[in-house]
């Protein structure tokens, strides 16, 4: 998208004087220094344009500037947030979810791990080695032991290694919090949640699902062997989803959900002034984050009204477009002689063929730079040897490959796939 129109903005309807307008025009000039995030030509990182309705709802509500930390600061938007949380809970299979919106997945995951620690002070966090780094970082913040679990070739958690870790914790008279990632942000791999649930039951472990990136795909037409892991979210203790990824929201809008509403007992406060308007537990009493923009709740609520979470609905079709785009690009690349990994969701990993890891990595990096000069923006990923299915000489520890996230419906375009695959 061409953003140069921002340079000609006028604001006659706003209470701005000439100096204000001059500052905004200078800001518009500075904002030209961006990648074309809204364009189909941007297929690199996880940046998905918000729904225009969501942007409008967010902007409109920002004039009120509500704070959803307490009913005093955001009465209307707190009610809207409860509706959005109920809709997200129903989507993942929680009948009476306790939860709220956050500024993003990192804070949401921090809160989920904090509740896990409150439930059991001896808990140890176990997560896929490809899980988001936020889990090891937040475990450190919380003072909770963290163990990385090896992956299998496709990037999902190795269940044999997981059970070995669970057995050892049982011997040590400790319990685990298993972080199950439904869509790793690097490879898009889906941990086998449906197979992990019986292990968690057997070893009395807690399950936290990090579905910040992939959670909404529960509505999509996934292969049954993948969909069963998303459907198993109903068996988890907590789930994190980021509406500002596939949920069509402006940044920042994350969400944390707890299946057991009684876990609200871990949230304590002693503020003498922010909770005097209601004798019922409300959003400000079930969050670590405190001040949060009510505008985010309004934007998500508006989106859910326009695009309900239905497997046969328009929202789901947008997800299916991304899945089809990933398959289409993978097939196009394969037909042109690229090495490709089969995508589970909408992240494509591909590489030029070659003999030595160092040489292939250099060629992939050069390709990435050439495409950027063509205004076609992709990403790079460091693929570990154990996750690489291709025969090559490993003269360096990992292989630099090309990565593309096809989050936009416009990415479901054969012309675009051809442009990406062109050497």
Buried (B, 14 or more C-beta within 10 A) or exposed (E): EEBEEBEEEEEEEEEBEEEEBEEBBEEBEEEEEEBBBBBBBBBBBBBBBBBEBBBBBBEEBBEEEBBBBBBBBBBBBBBBBBBBBBBBBEBBBBEEBBBBBBBBBBBBBBBBBBBBBBBBEEBBBBBBBBBBEBBBBBBEEBEBBBBBBBBBEBBBBBBEBBBEBBEEBBEEEBBBBBBBBBBBBBBBBBBBBBBBBEBBEEBEBBBBBBBBBBBBBBBBBBEEEBBBBBBBBBBBBBBBBBBBBBBBBBEBBBBBBBBBBEBBEEBEEEEEEBBEEBEEBBBBBBBBBEEBBBBBBBBBBBBBEBBBBEBEEEBBBBBBBBBBBBBBBBBBBBEBEBBBBEBBBBBBBBBBEBEBBBBBBBBBBEBBEEBEEEEBBBBBBEBBEEBBEBEBEEEBEBBBBBBBBBBBBBBBBEEBBEBBBEE
